[in-house]
Amino acid sequence: MARESAYLDNIYSVDGGDEMRRYYDDWAKSYDADLVDNDYRTPARCAEALSRHLGDKSAPLLDFACGTGMSGVALHDAGFTHIDGIDISQGMLDVAREKNAYRQLWVCDPDEPFDTRAKGYAAIIAVGAIGAGAAPVSALDGALAALESGGLLVVSLNDHTLQDPQFEEKLRAAEKAGSATILEDAHGPHLPAIGLGAKVYVVRRT
């Protein structure tokens, strides 16, 4: 049964930057319970999608806006062994560290998250990390730019985000420009207890 969460209900109205950092810091301790109680499916969906396109389970992965590490655990459970995570919230990272799924975790600049430390990864995974209540559409540009040719971006866009066409249009524009190829684009459950779905995209940098 779904459990009501004021944090989950209000996240889509939070402005970016420092306000979002404080919001996630405050939410960190109850975040996992709120999402598990609403049958959070997207981390496993993203890990499974990555597994279909990246056979080397020792390849280095960057979990963008990793939060409390639920996505890192899903990647680890899928067999991946070299996972790093970044987030704007130290409170979230403190919880993520306890899960022992990551090699490294660090706080990133919300305005420039893809600095030199975020380059050189075989894949960047953004689970519930870009869109309404999360990072802006420019993060898609940043993630693709941080990848070398052949690198993979796995990104989920929930139903709230899909109401704003600019996110999908950004991925389609990258493909049209020849800088990326969309390998998968599948809608499925996100938080089914509250009737919320999400698309999972797998995009290869060309």
Number of C-alpha atoms within 10 A of each C-alpha: 8 14 13 12 15 10 15 13 9 11 15 14 10 14 14 15 13 12 11 20 20 15 18 22 19 15 19 21 15 12 20 17 14 19 19 15 15 21 17 21 18 26 22 19 23 24 23 15 20 25 16 10 14 15 11 12 16 13 14 17 24 27 25 28 27 25 29 28 27 23 27 32 21 20 28 18 14 15 15 23 19 19 24 21 29 25 24 26 27 21 21 25 23 18 18 23 16 11 13 13 23 22 12 13 20 15 16 20 14 19 13 10 20 21 11 8 13 21 16 15 19 19 29 28 28 26 26 26 22 22 23 23 19 18 22 16 18 14 22 21 14 15 24 24 14 22 22 16 14 14 19 28 26 23 26 28 25 25 19 14 22 16 12 12 9 14 20 18 12 15 21 15 13 19 17 11 10 11 15 22 19 16 14 17 15 12 15 16 19 26 20 15 16 13 10 15 21 24 23 25 23 23 26 23 22 16
